[in-house]
Amino acid sequence: MSSSCCTPGRATLTIAPAASTAPHRSETALRIAKQLIGLPAARFLMGGDDPDGIAADHEGPVREVEVAPFRIAPTTVTNAQFASFVKATGYATEAESFNSSFVFCGLLPEELADTAEPVAEVPWWRAVAGATWRHPEGPGSSIESRQNHPVVHISWNDAQAFCEWSGTRLPTEAEWEYAARGGLKRRRFPWGDELAPRGRTMLNIWQGDFPARYTGPGGPGTVPAKSYRPNGYGLYNTVGNVWEWTADWFVPDISRVMRGGSYLCHDSYCNRYRVAARSRNTPDSSTANIGFRVAADSR
């Protein structure tokens, strides 16, 4: 399949999606663009040559890349923001059309974890009927207490629809990395090279032994979109928490690039929470750890 171990893809299922009506752009949604942070044109060193990088992800070589001025959101799109979009447009996500999306088994009730269809290549994932952005862990779950968390179970196509409504767009991969680095050069993380400087937790990734034992506070899952310190440009959670779609193709006509890693990343199997790390999935795929951040051209 074209997706990675981090996020199973729609190609692993055979359910055909129902037709969905694309939303019309709303002028009132343009207020979202007012929150975007303006970044100047720049040349920066993109990519990585970390020894623990994944060769198949093509993180390198490190090369100088130029970006034009642009604007980017300080956080990923939240459940509250996505709910406003759906209320204004009546949009149905692809997870809702497929009536299925992927959820990490450790987030599911025991009965559902045992009965939902596992993904052969990545058995910690389950294809859960009824899992959507409104019900992230399937029927019975809710986002009521997670309004300021990143919206998840969002496909690349869904993200594009939100962008059309809000007068924004997805960042290019180069824009995303430039913004995610926060002005630092050749560093592993948005704050430097140490994962936990002076023992301080800087991001939301798996703690413990993946996938069987989680030792962090609370449990695995998303945290509010404004958690932890922002980077030097004022962006929150550019690594960890949820994967973020970008505008670019990873493999033309097959998969789109995702950046940043998620709350399920762990160095024992996937260390894609470094700034240079990248992954991919098909544009119609959705999981409980994929969201997105919007951008726009500079005014």
Secondary structure, DSSP 8 states (H G I E B T S, - for coil): --SBTTB--GGG--------------GGGGGGGGG-EEE--EEEEES---TT--GGG-----EEEEE--EEE-SS--BHHHHHHHHHHH----HHHHHTEEEEEGGGS-HHHHHHSEEETTEEEEEEEET--SSSTTSTT---TT-TTSB--S--HHHHHHHHHHHT-B---HHHHHHHHHTT-SS-SBTTBS-SSGGG---S----EETTTEE-SSS-SS---TT-S---TTS---SSSSSEEEEEEEEETTTEEEEES--TT-BTTTB-TTSTT-EEEE-TT--BTTEEE--EEE--
